Amino acid sequence: MLGIKLLNSTTGLRTGLRTGLKTNLVLKQKYGNASVERGMGNLSRHARCLSTPVNGSGELKLKDPSLIAIAGFIDNEYIRDAYSGKKFSVYDPSKGTEIAKFPDMGIDEADQAIRAAKRALPGWSQMTAKERSNILRKWYNLILDNEEDLAKILTWENGKTLTEALGEVRYGASFIEWFAEEAKRLYGEVIPSPSRQQRMITIRQPLGVVGIITPWNFPNAMLTRKFGAALAAGCTVIAKPASETPLSALALCELGKRAGLPKGVIGVVTTHGHTKAIGKHLCESLDISGISFTGSTVVGKLLLKQCADTVKKVSLELGGNAAFIIFEDADIDKAVDAKFRSSGQTCICVNRFYVHSSIKDKFSARLQEKVRSFKVGSGFDKKTTHGPLINSAAVEKVRTHVDDAIRQGAKMLTGDDEKNGIGSMHGYFYPPTVLTDMKEGMKMADEETFGPVAGIFTFDTEDEVLEAANNTRFGLAGYFFSRDISRCWRVAEKLQVGMVGVNTGSISSEVAPFGGVKESGLGREGARQGLDEYTEYKYINMAV
């Protein structure tokens, strides 16, 4: 077992660590490898709770085990226990076994985090932009210094392959770096005055305390994209990460603390049983000035309604139903390579393939060949190309969509559980699947599948495929492949989405605005526009 240093907080060591994991946890001090004595009395609930819990087969080997915290994070302290005493389980999706039990925090802890963020706001917002930038830059460097450990933690709780996890950590870090620089470019404007006796300017000021709610599919990058912009703008934040993936959030907090983030600037409230209540409380609190949410459209609409009474600024990055159009002159190999990311569990992943009828058979054969080369398994296995889905509900949703399509006439080219060896696996796996003869009206045409499935529709004309692609209430991302430059401009302008990939399936970048239209969200993240969600413009008119 790895040696662990159990750090003290305001009242010393807290060693009453629960042992209700799949395997016993052993805590050791790094100094002299001496075992930490248990039962040292009734110490504060504010102690740091660090461990390397293991699910039977071996250790999660980290260079810095102290990046794992089984706790919430408020006022730069680790909160091991909820006031209610309740806990919730976090699972390894590749095995279906328990990783740890986290404090199931409620309204009391949310208020505690809000008070801490409110206390921290004057000091943080009044720092110079350069001072905030320097701290964010240190945080960015620490993330890169610990990228391998962060990737392992991410794979452990989320399931994606280590390669994808490392890519996410670097992608997430890029937002901290970007906004460290953008913090110094929060410019106002001088307005030419119509009067010789007046001078007019605008300045930008931080929104205030912001509530952040993030999903499980990108537990690192979804937080850094919001943290970076909010902190650069001078806001303080309370984050509620997904209950499936709190470990990545806590690791980021630890590195932020080391970088010099003052007490209260970031807080993390962990919960499962009180998710709805805490979300509602953040929306209705008079001390919260804005909400930034990434997740489902259903929940986003609910949060928007709950923010109405206090007229909060709301940033929403919601569901998608991405169309992927392959015209007759497309580079088929490039198009095939662009489909499957994170086992299809991203909001910008392709949900609907529209393939020109003249190349349908050729494209289907290439895609089928590609999919058969995939290996499904644990994200820690170097041979794995596709990890598990996040939980059994995710598997059931994908299965329901596939079954619905087959009932309505779709044909399965590949995706049999037994042939993929998935039938004997204990985790939350679903085989990469290719379906042809898809039709409008199937669940996969109308809803976000969020799984490793490619449903192939066919079309004959540009107008026909544009009508089909836009026939959805979502509008996050769309993709198409063509060598015709005129068509590229024409189709890009007509797709009713916030982001378009032309001859590429990779569109996300810290330098570009990320966001959708229709029911896919409000506002933009990343780029210089990302700061707009966390600032207010103030107009000043001065008589001279």
C-alpha positions in Angstrom: 0.0 0.0 0.0 1.2 3.5 -0.8 2.4 5.5 2.2 0.0 8.3 3.0 0.5 11.5 4.9 -2.7 12.4 6.8 -2.5 16.2 7.1 -3.9 18.1 10.0 -6.3 21.0 9.9 -7.3 23.4 12.6 -7.4 20.8 15.4 -4.8 18.1 14.4 -4.9 14.7 12.9 -8.3 13.1 12.2 -7.9 9.4 11.9 -11.3 7.9 12.4 -11.5 7.1 8.7 -14.4 4.8 7.8 -13.4 1.4 6.5 -16.6 0.6 4.6 -14.8 0.2 1.2 -14.4 -2.9 -0.8 -11.0 -3.3 0.8 -9.5 -2.0 4.0 -7.8 1.3 3.9 -4.3 1.5 5.4 -3.1 4.9 6.4 0.6 5.5 6.9 2.7 8.5 7.5 5.4 9.0 5.0 7.9 9.7 7.8 9.5 6.5 8.9 6.6 4.5 7.3 5.0 4.4 10.7 1.4 3.4 10.9 -1.0 6.2 11.9 -2.7 5.3 15.1 -6.4 5.1 15.0 -8.9 6.2 17.7 -7.1 9.4 18.7 -10.2 10.9 20.1 -13.1 13.1 19.0 -11.3 15.5 16.6 -12.8 18.2 14.3 -14.9 17.3 11.3 -12.7 19.8 9.4 -9.8 17.4 9.0 -8.3 16.3 5.7 -9.3 12.8 4.7 -6.8 11.3 2.3 -6.5 7.7 1.1 -5.6 5.4 -1.7 -8.7 3.1 -1.6 -8.4 0.0 -3.8 -10.9 -2.3 -5.3 -9.4 -5.7 -4.6 -6.9 -6.1 -7.4 -4.2 -3.6 -6.7 -3.3 -0.1 -5.8 -4.0 3.2 -7.6 -0.4 4.2 -7.8 0.1 7.9 -7.6 3.2 10.0 -7.4 1.3 12.2 -5.0 -1.4 10.3 -3.1 -2.4 13.5 -1.2 -4.3 14.5 -4.4 -7.0 12.1 -3.3 -9.4 13.6 -0.8 -12.6 11.9 0.3 -14.3 15.1 1.5 -15.9 18.4 0.6 -13.8 21.5 0.3 -14.9 24.8 2.0 -12.8 27.8 3.1 -9.6 25.9 2.1 -10.5 23.1 4.5 -11.4 19.5 3.8 -14.8 18.6 5.2 -15.0 14.9 5.8 -18.4 14.5 7.3 -21.8 16.1 6.4 -23.8 17.6 9.2 -26.4 14.9 8.5 -23.8 12.1 8.9 -24.9 10.7 5.6 -22.6 9.5 2.8 -22.9 8.4 -0.8 -20.9 5.9 -2.8 -18.6 6.6 -5.8 -18.0 3.7 -8.1 -15.4 2.5 -10.5 -17.4 2.1 -13.7 -15.0 -0.4 -15.2 -15.8 -2.8 -12.3 -19.0 -1.6 -10.7 -17.2 -1.6 -7.4 -17.2 1.1 -4.7 -14.2 3.5 -4.6 -15.2 5.5 -1.5 -18.0 7.0 0.5 -18.2 10.8 0.2 -20.1 13.2 2.6 -23.6 13.7 1.3 -23.7 17.5 2.0 -26.9 19.5 2.2 -28.2 23.1 2.5 -26.2 23.8 5.6 -22.9 23.0 3.9 -24.0 25.0 0.8 -24.6 28.0 3.1 -21.3 27.5 4.7 -19.6 27.5 1.3 -21.6 30.6 0.3 -20.5 32.5 3.4 -16.9 31.6 2.8 -17.1 32.7 -0.8 -18.8 35.9 0.2 -16.1 36.7 2.8 -13.4 36.0 0.2 -15.0 38.2 -2.6 -13.7 41.6 -1.6 -10.1 40.6 -1.2 -10.1 38.5 -4.4 -11.9 40.9 -6.6 -9.8 43.9 -5.4 -6.5 42.1 -6.3 -4.9 43.5 -9.4 -5.5 41.5 -12.6 -1.8 40.7 -12.6 -2.0 39.2 -9.1 -4.9 37.0 -10.0 -3.2 36.1 -13.2 0.0 35.0 -11.4 -2.0 32.7 -9.1 -3.9 31.1 -12.0 -0.6 30.6 -13.9 0.9 28.8 -10.8 -2.3 26.6 -10.7 -1.9 25.8 -14.4 1.8 24.8 -13.9 0.8 22.6 -11.0 -1.8 20.8 -13.0 0.7 20.0 -15.7 3.3 18.9 -13.1 0.7 16.4 -11.8 -1.0 15.5 -15.0 -0.4 11.8 -14.8 -1.9 11.5 -11.3 -4.8 13.6 -12.3 -5.4 11.4 -15.4 -5.3 8.3 -13.2 -7.8 9.7 -10.8 -10.1 10.7 -13.7 -9.9 7.3 -15.3 -10.6 5.7 -11.9 -13.9 7.5 -11.3 -15.0 8.2 -14.9 -13.7 5.1 -16.8 -12.3 6.8 -19.9 -8.9 5.5 -21.1 -5.8 7.0 -19.6 -4.9 8.5 -23.0 -8.2 10.3 -23.1 -8.0 11.3 -19.5 -4.5 12.8 -20.0 -5.9 14.7 -23.0 -8.7 16.0 -20.8 -6.4 17.1 -18.1 -4.2 19.0 -20.6 -7.3 20.4 -22.3 -8.7 21.5 -18.9 -5.4 23.1 -17.9 -5.4 25.1 -21.1 -8.4 27.1 -19.8 -6.6 28.0 -16.6 -3.6 29.2 -18.8 -5.9 31.1 -21.2 -7.9 32.9 -18.6 -4.7 33.7 -16.6 -3.8 35.8 -19.6 -7.3 37.1 -20.3 -7.5 38.4 -16.7 -5.1 41.1 -17.8 -7.3 42.1 -20.8 -10.6 42.9 -19.1 -10.7 46.2 -21.0 -13.4 48.8 -20.8 -14.2 51.4 -23.5 -14.0 55.1 -24.0 -17.2 56.3 -25.7 -17.0 59.5 -27.8 -19.2 61.9 -25.9 -21.9 63.9 -27.7 -21.2 66.7 -25.2 -18.0 68.6 -24.7 -18.7 68.8 -21.0 -18.9 65.0 -20.4 -16.6 62.0 -20.6 -18.1 58.5 -21.1 -16.5 55.2 -20.3 -17.4 51.6 -19.5 -15.6 49.3 -17.1 -16.1 45.6 -16.4 -16.6 44.4 -12.9 -16.9 40.9 -11.4 -20.3 39.4 -11.1 -19.8 38.3 -7.5 -20.2 34.9 -6.0 -21.1 32.3 -8.6 -22.6 28.8 -8.3 -21.1 26.2 -10.7 -22.7 22.8 -11.4 -20.8 20.3 -13.6 -21.4 16.8 -15.1 -19.5 13.6 -14.9 -18.3 13.2 -18.5 -15.5 15.8 -18.3 -15.0 16.1 -14.5 -11.8 18.0 -14.8 -12.2 20.2 -17.9 -15.8 21.3 -17.2 -14.6 22.7 -13.9 -11.4 24.4 -15.1 -13.3 26.0 -18.0 -15.6 27.7 -15.5 -13.1 28.2 -12.7 -10.6 29.8 -15.0 -13.1 32.4 -16.3 -14.8 33.1 -13.0 -11.6 33.6 -11.1 -9.9 35.7 -13.8 -12.9 38.0 -13.7 -12.6 38.4 -9.9 -15.5 36.2 -8.9 -15.5 33.6 -6.1 -17.2 30.2 -6.7 -19.1 27.3 -5.1 -19.0 24.2 -7.2 -21.3 21.2 -7.1 -19.6 18.4 -9.1 -21.4 15.4 -10.3 -21.8 12.8 -7.6 -20.3 10.2 -9.9 -17.0 12.0 -10.2 -16.0 14.2 -7.2 -12.4 13.1 -7.0 -11.2 15.2 -9.9 -12.8 18.3 -8.4 -11.1 17.8 -5.0 -7.7 17.2 -6.7 -8.1 20.5 -8.5 -8.9 22.2 -5.2 -5.8 20.8 -3.6 -3.6 22.2 -6.5 -5.4 25.5 -6.4 -4.7 25.8 -2.7 -1.0 25.1 -3.3 -1.0 27.7 -6.0 -2.1 30.3 -3.5 -5.8 30.6 -4.0 -7.0 32.4 -0.8 -9.5 30.8 1.6 -13.0 30.8 0.3 -12.2 31.6 -3.3 -13.3 28.1 -4.4 -15.5 25.7 -2.6 -16.7 22.2 -3.5 -19.9 20.8 -2.0 -20.2 17.0 -2.5 -23.7 15.5 -2.6 -25.9 12.9 -4.2 -29.1 12.9 -2.1 -29.4 16.7 -2.0 -28.4 17.5 -5.6 -31.8 19.1 -6.5 -32.1 20.9 -3.2 -28.6 22.4 -3.4 -29.1 23.4 -7.0 -32.4 25.1 -6.1 -30.7 26.8 -3.1 -27.9 28.2 -5.2 -30.4 29.5 -7.8 -32.6 31.2 -5.1 -29.9 32.5 -2.8 -29.6 36.3 -2.7 -25.9 35.9 -2.1 -25.3 34.1 -5.4 -25.0 36.5 -8.4 -24.8 33.9 -11.2 -25.1 30.3 -12.1 -23.0 28.3 -14.6 -24.4 24.9 -15.5 -23.3 22.1 -17.8 -25.6 19.2 -18.1 -29.0 18.0 -19.5 -31.5 20.4 -21.1 -34.2 19.2 -18.7 -32.2 20.3 -15.6 -30.9 23.5 -17.3 -34.5 24.6 -17.9 -35.4 23.9 -14.3 -32.4 25.9 -13.0 -33.3 28.8 -15.4 -36.8 28.9 -13.9 -35.4 28.8 -10.3 -33.1 31.7 -11.1 -36.0 33.9 -12.4 -37.1 35.3 -9.1 -33.7 36.7 -8.3 -32.9 37.6 -11.9 -29.5 35.9 -11.9 -27.1 35.8 -14.8 -27.3 32.2 -16.1 -24.8 30.4 -18.3 -26.1 27.1 -19.7 -24.2 24.4 -21.7 -26.8 21.8 -22.3 -27.6 18.7 -24.4 -26.8 18.2 -28.1 -28.0 16.0 -30.9 -25.2 16.4 -33.3 -25.6 15.6 -37.0 -22.6 14.4 -39.0 -23.0 14.8 -42.7 -20.9 13.0 -45.2 -21.3 14.3 -48.7 -20.5 12.3 -51.8 -17.1 14.0 -52.2 -16.0 13.5 -48.6 -12.7 12.0 -47.4 -14.3 8.9 -46.0 -11.3 7.7 -43.9 -11.1 11.1 -42.2 -14.8 11.1 -41.5 -14.7 7.6 -40.0 -11.8 8.5 -37.7 -13.8 11.4 -36.2 -16.7 9.6 -34.6 -16.0 7.8 -31.2 -14.7 9.9 -28.3 -15.1 9.0 -24.6 -17.3 6.0 -25.6 -19.7 8.6 -27.1 -20.3 10.3 -23.8 -19.7 13.9 -24.8 -22.4 16.5 -25.6 -20.7 17.3 -28.9 -20.4 13.7 -30.0 -22.1 12.6 -33.2 -25.6 11.2 -32.7 -26.8 11.0 -36.3 -24.8 10.1 -39.4 -26.2 11.4 -42.6 -24.4 9.7 -45.5 -25.0 10.4 -49.2 -26.7 7.4 -50.7 -24.0 7.0 -53.4 -21.3 6.2 -50.8 -23.5 4.6 -48.1 -22.1 1.1 -48.6 -18.5 2.2 -48.8 -18.8 4.4 -45.7 -20.6 1.7 -43.7 -18.0 -0.9 -44.6 -15.2 1.4 -43.5 -16.9 2.4 -40.3 -17.7 -1.3 -39.5 -14.0 -2.2 -40.1 -12.9 0.6 -37.8 -15.3 -0.3 -35.0 -14.3 -4.0 -35.1 -10.7 -2.9 -34.4 -11.8 -1.3 -31.1 -11.1 -2.9 -27.7 -13.5 -2.3 -24.9 -12.2 -2.6 -21.3 -10.7 -0.9 -18.3 -9.3 2.5 -19.0 -6.1 1.5 -17.2 -5.5 -1.3 -19.8 -3.1 0.1 -22.5 -4.8 -2.0 -25.2 -8.3 -0.5 -24.4 -9.6 2.0 -26.9 -13.0 2.5 -25.3 -13.8 2.4 -21.6 -17.1 1.9 -19.8 -20.1 4.1 -19.6 -20.6 5.9 -16.4 -23.2 3.7 -14.8 -25.9 1.1 -15.4 -28.5 3.8 -16.3 -26.3 5.0 -19.1 -26.0 1.5 -20.4 -29.7 1.0 -20.3 -30.4 4.2 -22.1 -28.1 3.2 -25.0 -29.6 -0.2 -25.1 -33.1 1.3 -25.2 -32.2 3.5 -28.1 -30.6 0.6 -30.1 -33.6 -1.7 -29.4 -36.0 1.0 -30.5 -34.1 1.5 -33.8 -34.0 -2.2 -34.5 -37.7 -2.6 -33.8 -38.3 0.1 -36.4 -36.2 -1.5 -39.1 -32.6 -0.6 -38.4 -30.0 -3.2 -39.1 -27.0 -3.9 -36.8 -23.7 -4.2 -38.6 -21.7 -4.6 -35.4 -22.3 -4.4 -31.7 -23.0 -7.8 -30.4 -22.1 -8.1 -26.7 -20.8 -11.6 -26.8 -18.6 -11.1 -29.9 -17.0 -8.1 -28.1 -16.5 -10.1 -24.9 -18.7 -7.7 -23.0 -21.2 -10.2 -21.8 -18.8 -11.5 -19.2 -17.6 -8.1 -17.9 -18.7 -6.7 -14.6 -18.5 -3.0 -15.4 -20.8 -0.7 -17.3 -19.8 -1.5 -20.8 -21.6 -1.2 -24.1 -20.0 -2.4 -27.4 -19.3 0.2 -30.1 -22.3 -0.3 -32.4 -23.1 0.6 -36.0 -26.7 0.6 -37.2 -27.9 1.3 -40.8 -31.3 2.0 -42.4 -32.1 4.6 -39.7 -35.3 6.6 -40.0 -36.6 9.9 -38.6 -38.8 9.3 -35.6 -36.5 6.8 -33.9 -35.3 7.7 -30.4 -31.7 8.1 -31.8 -33.0 10.7 -34.2 -34.7 12.8 -31.5 -32.7 12.3 -28.3 -29.1 12.4 -27.2 -27.9 8.8 -27.0 -24.7 9.5 -25.1 -23.1 6.2 -26.0 -20.8 4.5 -28.6 -23.4 4.1 -31.3 -23.4 5.3 -34.9 -26.8 5.4 -36.6 -26.5 5.8 -40.3 -29.2 7.7 -42.2 -29.0 8.4 -46.0 -29.8 11.4 -48.1 -29.7 12.5 -51.7 -29.7 16.3 -51.8 -28.1 19.1 -49.8 -31.5 20.7 -49.0 -32.8 17.4 -47.8 -30.0 16.7 -45.4 -30.0 20.3 -44.0 -33.7 20.0 -43.2 -33.1 16.7 -41.4 -30.1 17.9 -39.5 -31.9 21.0 -38.3 -35.0 19.1 -37.4 -34.2 19.0 -33.7 -34.8 21.3 -30.7 -31.1 21.1 -29.9 -28.3 23.2 -31.6 -24.9 22.6 -29.9 -22.6 21.2 -32.6 -22.8 19.9 -36.2 -20.2 18.4 -38.5 -19.9 17.7 -42.2 -17.3 16.5 -44.7 -17.0 17.8 -48.2 -14.2 19.0 -50.6 -16.5 21.6 -52.2 -15.5 25.0 -50.8 -18.7 26.7 -51.9 -20.7 24.0 -50.2 -18.6 24.3 -47.1 -19.5 27.9 -46.6 -23.1 27.3 -47.5 -23.8 24.4 -45.2 -21.8 25.9 -42.3 -24.0 29.0 -42.4 -27.2 27.0 -42.7 -26.6 24.5 -39.9 -28.6 25.7 -36.8 -25.9 25.1 -34.2 -23.5 27.1 -32.2 -20.4 25.3 -33.4 -19.5 23.7 -36.8 -16.8 21.2 -37.7 -15.9 21.2 -41.4 -13.8 18.2 -42.3 -13.0 17.6 -38.7 -14.6 16.1 -35.6 -12.4 18.0 -33.2 -13.6 21.5 -32.5 -13.1 22.3 -28.8 -10.3 24.7 -27.9 -9.7 27.2 -25.1 -9.3 30.0 -27.7 -12.7 29.4 -29.3 -16.2 30.2 -27.9 -18.0 27.0 -26.8 -21.8 27.0 -26.7 -25.0 26.3 -28.5 -28.3 27.7 -29.7 -31.9 26.6 -29.4 -32.3 24.4 -26.3 -28.6 23.7 -26.1 -27.8 26.6 -23.9 -27.1 30.2 -23.2 -23.8 32.0 -23.3 -20.3 30.9 -24.3 -17.4 29.4 -22.5 -13.7 29.7 -23.4 -12.2 32.4 -25.7 -12.5 36.0 -24.7 -16.3 35.7 -24.7 -16.0 33.3 -21.7 -15.4 36.3 -19.4 -18.7 37.8 -20.4 -20.5 35.2 -18.2 -18.7 36.4 -15.1 -18.6 40.2 -15.5 -21.0 43.1 -15.6 -20.5 46.3 -17.7 -20.7 49.6 -15.8 -21.2 52.8 -17.7 -19.7 56.0 -16.1 -20.5 59.5 -17.2 -18.3 62.3 -15.8 -18.9 66.0 -16.1 -15.8 68.0 -16.8 
